[in-house]
Amino acid sequence: MDNNCKEFVYKNEIIHIAGLPDRFSKFFGIKRDENKIKEFLKNTPSIFISHQPKDYKIALESNTNLFLCGHTHGGQIYPFHYLVRLVQPFLAGIFYRKDTAIYVNKGLGTWGIKHRYKADAEITIVKLITKIVE
């Protein structure tokens, strides 16, 4: 979903979904268009997908409802998660900032060595529900 923006209808409501390539994508000839993503998502029901948790600020600036990312592998090998936490704002799980839900998936793969310790692999199923406002 590199720099792509789409609309879909869920329970009669238009939801915007957008994806941004990884911060290292420039080394593969892929540019990041943060402004395009911010404008598309701004103040609409929206889902933002990005590779790294570091992009959560874009989600907050555009008032995105749900930010999905990965990259950290949940730290992959204990106790190295402490080092990962120094460079990533979130390691794994769900977090809330302003009105944005941030979910960091630990993923299935590994980086470097093919081993995990105290960072189980995961597949996440996201279920959209409607919010009742009275």
C-alpha positions, -999 to 999 in steps of 0.1 A, spaced: 0 0 0 29 24 -6 15 59 -7 -20 45 -17 -52 59 -5 -86 41 -8 -121 46 4 -144 18 14 -179 17 28 -185 -1 61 -221 -1 76 -230 29 54 -200 49 65 -171 59 43 -137 49 58 -104 61 44 -75 37 44 -40 47 35 -5 31 35 29 46 37 61 28 27 89 21 52 114 48 61 141 28 44 121 25 11 141 54 -4 170 29 -7 148 9 -31 136 38 -52 103 43 -34 94 77 -21 73 85 9 45 110 4 36 119 40 16 150 30 -6 131 6 -14 106 34 -20 133 60 -44 152 37 -63 120 27 -68 108 63 -74 142 79 -105 144 101 -123 114 85 -130 79 98 -97 63 89 -71 35 91 -34 42 85 -10 14 78 28 19 80 57 -4 86 73 13 116 57 26 148 77 58 144 51 70 120 25 73 147 29 111 147 14 112 112 -16 93 125 -20 118 153 -16 148 131 -43 135 107 -67 124 136 -66 88 123 -88 64 142 -66 33 139 -29 31 131 -15 -4 123 22 -12 121 48 -38 128 86 -37 123 97 -44 159 91 -82 159 81 -75 196 118 -72 204 124 -107 189 149 -118 216 147 -109 253 164 -88 266 172 -70 233 137 -55 233 151 -29 257 174 -17 228 145 -18 203 125 4 227 152 31 226 145 37 189 108 28 186 80 45 205 60 13 209 72 -23 209 41 -45 206 4 -44 215 -22 -17 216 -18 19 227 -39 50 227 -28 85 220 -54 113 217 -82 96 198 -60 72 179 -57 35 186 -21 23 178 -16 -14 172 19 -28 168 20 -64 155 49 -87 164 46 -104 130 56 -139 119 92 -135 107 125 -127 123 154 -103 115 190 -114 115 190 -147 133 160 -170 128 150 -172 164 126 -156 189 127 -156 227 99 -142 248 84 -125 217 60 -150 202 50 -147 165 15 -134 159 -12 -129 133 -38 -103 142 -74 -102 131 -89 -67 132 -127 -66 136 -143 -33 127 -174 -24 148 -195 7 148 -194 32 176 -228 42 190 -229 79 198 -259 91 218 
